[in-house]
Amino acid sequence: MAVIAEPAVETPTGVDFSLSEDQQLLRDEVRRFAVERIQPGVAERDREHRFPVDIFQEMGEMGLLGMLVPEEYGGAGTDTLAYLLAMEEIARVDPAVAVTFSVHNSVCCWPIVRFGSEALKRKVLPSLAAGETLGGFGLTEPGSGSDAASLKTSAKRDGDSWVLNGEKAWITNAGYAGWYVVVARTNPEAGKRGLSAFVVPGDAPGFSTGKPEEKLGLKASRTAQIYFSDCRVPAENLLGEEGQGLKIALATLDHSRLGIAAQAAGIHQRALELAVSYAKERVQFGQPIANNQAIQFKIAQMATELAASRALLFAAAAAEHTSQAGRLAAQAKVYASEAANRACQESLQIHGGNGFHDDYEISRLYRDVRVTTIYEGTSEMQRMVIARHLLKE
Ligand SMILES: Cc1cc2nc3c(=O)[nH]c(=O)nc-3n(C[C@H](O)[C@H](O)[C@H](O)COP(=O)(O)OP(=O)(O)OC[C@H]3O[C@@H](n4cnc5c(N)ncnc54)[C@H](O)[C@@H]3O)c2cc1C
């Protein structure tokens, strides 16, 4: 397997020039860490479905698990673009580590920072930011995915506690997370306004996790169901106000989608690098296959689409606090994830039969990239978000 080093194929978009010195330094530091500390053993972890606890401990020490947490709560307080640059570097090397990085920062820490009371932030954020524990996010249920508002997990107030009952499906970091942001129904009569969000401790009485799911890709990440059986959560762990659960979930997903777009761009970058190096090395008909225009066109298309993904991602990050944020994040996510899927498909094709072999990195990327058009909102849902914005304007 090719050792991952500095990108063999640089693909600047022009937008890169607007990176601040701090952002460039951070990107270089994460790139170095990913190559030196995450890359060794990536294929074995995938084969053995092994969750790399040690890597997350190191990431915590580096401040990577508190990137979106303000310094006053123990975080690094970095901006969204810096977070996306880090995501891309991590995903380029190991998309399975990238999904834990994404869920922890984007859908657990971020909503707590944005919607949590001062007391809740002080209680929860320091341990998450230091990487002493990981974060999870529980929205999806066996019967409710894209239609999140139809979820059934219930939460009833009982004295100083909320009592949760139900189950959540597809929960990343299940069993490893110390805190989960969970959306549950607090008022069965109030429809979309009857949902509320909670921060549930991983050791709460009545909380349990299921067996790890056997997935197509991201095999070194942990995904499982989580269950609530009269699970008691202190009243002060309500996130935001009662009835705001759907609003909090949707705002969180608007933000976190950018992370998935960056994850896709990182995988895309690596698929391109692998295609270029293999095309130059592989000789058929007495010459490198790279000499054929049919191969060159695939590579040119991959590089062009990657530049377009990055440009959309940067534009969406720049518009973070505007009314266009949701639309641009959806556009970046749908485009970057679909482009990355095409890139992995074409890179594997360039590898010929070897691309179908486990020893070749592209075969893992081909599996890992598939889910990027599905989680944190499918491509179909992104197109609905985009169209809704446009038709409303
Ligand atoms: C590896 C992995 C990790 C995940 N991690 C988490 C996590 O940590 N926390 C969490 O809460 N969830 C998580 N998820 C769940 C994920 O977000 C959902 O799978 C996703 O939102 C889609 O929901 P669904 O699978 O129920 O598909 P469904 O909603 O059942 O959709 C099935 C198909 O129908 C299409 N569809 C549905 N409605 C419409 C419509 N109105 N118009 C057109 N097409 C439509 C969809 O686009 C899709 O193609 C994870 C999933 C995976 C695979």
The ligand as an SDF file (V2000), in Angstrom:
LIG
                    3D

 53 58  0  0  0  0  0  0  0  0999 V2000
  -22.5990    5.0200    9.2590 C   0  0  0  0  0  0  0  0  0  0  0  0
  -23.7560    5.8320    9.7230 C   0  0  0  0  0  0  0  0  0  0  0  0
  -23.6250    6.6480   10.8390 C   0  0  0  0  0  0  0  0  0  0  0  0
  -24.7050    7.3950   11.3090 C   0  0  0  0  0  0  0  0  0  0  0  0
  -24.5730    8.1480   12.4570 N   0  0  0  0  0  0  0  0  0  0  0  0
  -25.6670    8.7310   12.9960 C   0  0  0  0  0  0  0  0  0  0  0  0
  -25.5980    9.3720   14.2810 C   0  0  0  0  0  0  0  0  0  0  0  0
  -24.5310    9.4230   14.9140 O   0  0  0  0  0  0  0  0  0  0  0  0
  -26.7360    9.9030   14.8030 N   0  0  0  0  0  0  0  0  0  0  0  0
  -27.9320    9.8610   14.1480 C   0  0  0  0  0  0  0  0  0  0  0  0
  -28.9110   10.3770   14.6680 O   0  0  0  0  0  0  0  0  0  0  0  0
  -28.0290    9.2750   12.9130 N   0  0  0  0  0  0  0  0  0  0  0  0
  -26.9310    8.6960   12.3420 C   0  0  0  0  0  0  0  0  0  0  0  0
  -27.0270    8.0660   11.1200 N   0  0  0  0  0  0  0  0  0  0  0  0
  -28.3270    8.0040   10.4520 C   0  0  0  0  0  0  0  0  0  0  0  0
  -28.3960    8.8010    9.1700 C   0  0  0  0  0  0  0  0  0  0  0  0
  -28.3580   10.1740    9.4270 O   0  0  0  0  0  0  0  0  0  0  0  0
  -29.6510    8.3490    8.4060 C   0  0  0  0  0  0  0  0  0  0  0  0
  -29.3580    7.0490    7.8920 O   0  0  0  0  0  0  0  0  0  0  0  0
  -30.0700    9.2920    7.3010 C   0  0  0  0  0  0  0  0  0  0  0  0
  -30.5500   10.5060    7.8110 O   0  0  0  0  0  0  0  0  0  0  0  0
  -31.1470    8.6780    6.4030 C   0  0  0  0  0  0  0  0  0  0  0  0
  -32.2070    8.1600    7.1370 O   0  0  0  0  0  0  0  0  0  0  0  0
  -32.7020    6.6570    6.8710 P   0  0  0  0  0  0  0  0  0  0  0  0
  -31.5070    5.7800    6.8310 O   0  0  0  0  0  0  0  0  0  0  0  0
  -33.7650    6.3420    7.8110 O   0  0  0  0  0  0  0  0  0  0  0  0
  -33.2690    6.6960    5.3720 O   0  0  0  0  0  0  0  0  0  0  0  0
  -34.7970    7.0360    4.9650 P   0  0  0  0  0  0  0  0  0  0  0  0
  -35.1850    8.3530    5.5470 O   0  0  0  0  0  0  0  0  0  0  0  0
  -35.6440    5.8660    5.2280 O   0  0  0  0  0  0  0  0  0  0  0  0
  -34.6330    7.2380    3.3840 O   0  0  0  0  0  0  0  0  0  0  0  0
  -34.5410    6.1400    2.4750 C   0  0  0  0  0  0  0  0  0  0  0  0
  -34.4260    6.7300    1.0590 C   0  0  0  0  0  0  0  0  0  0  0  0
  -35.6350    7.4620    0.7600 O   0  0  0  0  0  0  0  0  0  0  0  0
  -35.3020    8.7890    0.3900 C   0  0  0  0  0  0  0  0  0  0  0  0
  -36.3760    9.6710    0.8560 N   0  0  0  0  0  0  0  0  0  0  0  0
  -36.9490    9.7540    2.0780 C   0  0  0  0  0  0  0  0  0  0  0  0
  -37.8900   10.7050    2.1030 N   0  0  0  0  0  0  0  0  0  0  0  0
  -37.9330   11.2490    0.8580 C   0  0  0  0  0  0  0  0  0  0  0  0
  -38.6720   12.2950    0.2450 C   0  0  0  0  0  0  0  0  0  0  0  0
  -39.5990   12.9960    0.9350 N   0  0  0  0  0  0  0  0  0  0  0  0
  -38.4360   12.6010   -1.0470 N   0  0  0  0  0  0  0  0  0  0  0  0
  -37.4840   11.9010   -1.7420 C   0  0  0  0  0  0  0  0  0  0  0  0
  -36.7380   10.9160   -1.2230 N   0  0  0  0  0  0  0  0  0  0  0  0
  -36.9540   10.5940    0.0620 C   0  0  0  0  0  0  0  0  0  0  0  0
  -33.9770    9.0760    1.0940 C   0  0  0  0  0  0  0  0  0  0  0  0
  -33.2870   10.1500    0.4940 O   0  0  0  0  0  0  0  0  0  0  0  0
  -33.2840    7.7310    0.9300 C   0  0  0  0  0  0  0  0  0  0  0  0
  -32.7340    7.6420   -0.3560 O   0  0  0  0  0  0  0  0  0  0  0  0
  -25.9450    7.3450   10.6130 C   0  0  0  0  0  0  0  0  0  0  0  0
  -26.0670    6.5270    9.4800 C   0  0  0  0  0  0  0  0  0  0  0  0
  -25.0120    5.7780    9.0340 C   0  0  0  0  0  0  0  0  0  0  0  0
  -25.2020    4.8860    7.8340 C   0  0  0  0  0  0  0  0  0  0  0  0
  1  2  1  0
  2  3  1  0
  2 52  2  0
  3  4  2  0
  4  5  1  0
  4 50  1  0
  5  6  2  0
  6  7  1  0
  6 13  1  0
  7  8  2  0
  7  9  1  0
  9 10  1  0
 10 11  2  0
 10 12  1  0
 12 13  2  0
 13 14  1  0
 14 15  1  0
 14 50  1  0
 15 16  1  0
 16 17  1  0
 16 18  1  0
 18 19  1  0
 18 20  1  0
 20 21  1  0
 20 22  1  0
 22 23  1  0
 23 24  1  0
 24 25  2  0
 24 26  1  0
 24 27  1  0
 27 28  1  0
 28 29  2  0
 28 30  1  0
 28 31  1  0
 31 32  1  0
 32 33  1  0
 33 34  1  0
 33 48  1  0
 34 35  1  0
 35 36  1  0
 35 46  1  0
 36 37  1  0
 36 45  1  0
 37 38  2  0
 38 39  1  0
 39 40  1  0
 39 45  2  0
 40 41  1  0
 40 42  2  0
 42 43  1  0
 43 44  2  0
 44 45  1  0
 46 47  1  0
 46 48  1  0
 48 49  1  0
 50 51  2  0
 51 52  1  0
 52 53  1  0
M  END
$$$$
